Amino acid sequence: MPDAVRQQRLLALFAGGWLLLNFPLLTLWDRGITVAGLPLLPLAVFVGWAILICAAAWVAEAGPRDD
């Protein structure tokens, strides 16, 4: 993957993560619901955070394709 494309994808992940972990969207998860005994807000934050880390690692470690 060319460096310019990798940088654009990482920047898009940063923007998406910023939106995901920002106040207006976090209020969507602030409910009195529990999932497997865990409150919904912390669960959503940690799952979203883990997905962002996995996606960033996948983009950063993507090697060149053999076409």
Summary of the structure (lengths in Angstrom):
residues: 67
radius of gyration: 15.5
end to end distance: 11.8
largest distance: 50.6
contacts: 139
relative contact order: 0.17
helix: 70%
strand: 6%
